[in-house]
Amino acid sequence: MATSATDYHGQTSYDRHKLDGHFPDWANKPNLCKKYPNLKTVPLHHEGIPDEKLSQVIGKKEMAKNSGSVSLKQLCQIFSLAYPLTVKSHYPGGEFLHRSVPSAGGLFPCELYATLENVPDLDDGLYHYSVDQHSLVQLRGGKFLGYDVMTSHSEASGKESRPLMSFFITAIFFRSAWKYRDRSYRYHLLDTGHLLENLLLPLKALGLRFEIHYDFDDSKANHFLGLDSQKEVCLAMVRVLGNQTSPKASAENIEDLPETCQNASQVSPKEIQYPELWKIHSATSLVRPSPDPPQDMISQTGRVPDSWEKIPQPEKWPREMSYAQSVLTRRSLRNFADQTLSESHFKALLAMLCAGDRHDAFQENSVCMGFIAGNVENIEPGSYWVDRAESSVGLIRAGNWISSMTHICLDQDWLARAAVHFFFAVNLEALEQTWGPRGYRYAMLTAGRLGQRLYLGATAMGLGCCGIGAFYDQEASALSDLNPESRMLYLLGAGQVKKQF
Ligand SMILES: Cc1cc2nc3c(=O)[nH]c(=O)nc-3n(C[C@H](O)[C@H](O)[C@H](O)COP(=O)(O)O)c2cc1C
């Protein structure tokens, strides 16, 4: 049983010589949309958003001021872009409803909740967002924004200002475990990262100031949301900051929600328990007091480049669709054309990946980003690190490693035609020494967040992108010249595609 992220990651590694076939039980396929019986439901409108380009929204700096209130229209805008159903695709056995975010295996473990107060025409309370109905299901009535789910070690900033609303992202273990078994905690975290980034974008577009919380008291948050915490757990939280100060948040006991709410965390009639998932989740539950300042993770993770080259934004930004259109048309595209990715497209993707964050935020420095350039204009083929704070890249090893990496990614052949593979990696031991096992959450969530940017950036510019969670772990680390304690966490192929959907 894994009690550290290093152990968990090692135990759930794929090995070319030991991969056992697993056939998911189709009769027990989990439902993809959580249902609560007999609770009050508030339908939402589909609302557009000001017609900004994706790069403008991603690049927005933190708002200087908190907002006074949130309107119902703004709330609808947020949900219409954060986690909506988007397009239908048809396959021989039926149809599939895509969403604004990708998800490993299309299993969508994530659920979205919000605590809302003082939104005109909406009762105060805790709500669950029903993806298929585009509606809010009221779980609690009353004012709960003052309820404290933080630990005494959670980040201090903003605690004194009363949030305007709070969002919680959870993952239901069995949805992904049905197919990926013990390895699925990786995907719970990556998928949560994708959704988290996609939730932040409408907040940025609407000029709302927010804080991301990776650190909170897991059991308080799960209890507040009424989850069966053996089956569903909270993994990320966002607070939109208001301009009113509040009395110290209250940590008083809060009522249990009825059992029917907890039962809603069950998504299949016959769920198999994967104790390893609960074990790694518990291992990552502890929040370390006052984390050390960010470390230079790249030097601890792999070979340090001899030199770094600044990659400026493209002189002429490529044509780009609006932010909303990018979200609503995003798909995983695998039909890569064997074509050179232009310098301006590459620079624009990189600019979006490096943009607008708090580079000092320790969680965002918990993972290293690199790429394998295969067919990119004016970039020597090879593997590179990216220094996101400096927008610079450094060559790790020259050579065209795209087909070797494709072989490592379970021979998903279409990846060989992608112009570039972006990857995220970390020294797991250094991560845990610095932040404890919870550091694993920071690294995976950040990788998922940046993965979402890459997907949307590619979509906006008419390129393709697809995430890859399936690879032979040891081989992937070796190819990227990582230190023995380091591992690749996630990879995404990007490049020109033959045709758009
Ligand atoms: C964490 C993660 C891992 C993924 N791994 C793979 C993969 O190994 N191979 C693949 O073809 N697609 C992979 N995908 C893409 C999903 O299969 C895809 O998102 C899902 O089928 C829904 O389709 P859509 O993205 O077109 O809406 C991955 C996506 C995510 C977010």
The ligand as an ORCA input file, in Angstrom:
! r2SCAN-3c Opt
* xyz 0 1
  C      -5.386     13.064    -18.362
  C      -5.773     12.638    -19.759
  C      -5.181     11.535    -20.338
  C      -5.529     11.153    -21.639
  N      -4.882     10.091    -22.217
  C      -5.158      9.747    -23.489
  C      -4.419      8.717    -24.137
  O      -3.500      8.119    -23.561
  N      -4.749      8.428    -25.424
  C      -5.744      9.079    -26.099
  O      -5.973      8.767    -27.270
  N      -6.464     10.072    -25.510
  C      -6.189     10.422    -24.233
  N      -6.881     11.458    -23.634
  C      -7.970     12.147    -24.353
  C      -9.343     11.584    -23.942
  O      -9.489     10.298    -24.474
  C     -10.459     12.519    -24.423
  O     -10.369     13.718    -23.718
  C     -11.839     11.941    -24.193
  O     -12.054     10.787    -24.965
  C     -12.935     12.956    -24.542
  O     -12.810     13.383    -25.879
  P     -12.626     14.924    -26.260
  O     -11.411     15.420    -25.547
  O     -12.490     14.942    -27.762
  O     -13.853     15.653    -25.815
  C      -6.527     11.870    -22.353
  C      -7.123     12.989    -21.760
  C      -6.740     13.378    -20.486
  C      -7.354     14.607    -19.881
*
